[in-house]
């Protein structure tokens, strides 16, 4: 089966699977690889520049990996054959960056606002950042901070919010995969997919409905929802912009 998958698509698939297996192995030894590879918001003391790339290759669980890779191989392989390996690899990375930028925009804004309020309230922000980077869990961070002094209710609320947002992270190839979905729907809008293996649906309707659903879910901003819907939206927007630019540049149309 692997021999029938184009080279870049196959290598990205194998890399994602390898990272997932390595995550399981190191997890059994007490090392949280996902915490290192996932991307935190810009402005968080836990943010590292390399996370902008590494978050695309880490997954929260087997089904998260399975769904992403199934869609990626099915449609990404088709696009790689169409564009060639170099262009497809660039496309994958740019869609992942687009997902990162949109998802992080909201979190970064929250962080900078909280930093301003905490500094104004008289709390030493550098001390809070120290305990965020020193502690391995949110509970441990808050426990350590509680021991350094008494805080007013307003200060405590700001600190808790800041710790929570600083620790929030994003991981997975979903953003890049949504870019692949958007590109395929634009290039081959009338290609039919069998929804639930029984209902034929054209790509433009299926992907369009999926995109609207992700926008709606992002707007709901449900605190119990662990899915980075804005990352999906950002990846789809990046993919659409890139493929429309390339189509205009190459003057090629597909149906």
Secondary structure as GFF3:
##gff-version 3
##sequence-region A 1 255
A	DSSP	three_ten_helix	2	4	.	.	.	ID=ss1
A	DSSP	alpha_helix	7	27	.	.	.	ID=ss2
A	DSSP	alpha_helix	33	37	.	.	.	ID=ss3
A	DSSP	beta_strand	39	40	.	.	.	ID=ss4
A	DSSP	alpha_helix	51	54	.	.	.	ID=ss5
A	DSSP	three_ten_helix	55	57	.	.	.	ID=ss6
A	DSSP	alpha_helix	62	71	.	.	.	ID=ss7
A	DSSP	pi_helix	72	76	.	.	.	ID=ss8
A	DSSP	alpha_helix	77	83	.	.	.	ID=ss9
A	DSSP	alpha_helix	85	121	.	.	.	ID=ss10
A	DSSP	alpha_helix	125	134	.	.	.	ID=ss11
A	DSSP	alpha_helix	138	146	.	.	.	ID=ss12
A	DSSP	alpha_helix	153	167	.	.	.	ID=ss13
A	DSSP	beta_strand	169	170	.	.	.	ID=ss14
A	DSSP	alpha_helix	174	187	.	.	.	ID=ss15
A	DSSP	beta_strand	192	195	.	.	.	ID=ss16
A	DSSP	beta_strand	199	202	.	.	.	ID=ss17
A	DSSP	alpha_helix	203	220	.	.	.	ID=ss18
A	DSSP	alpha_helix	229	250	.	.	.	ID=ss19
###
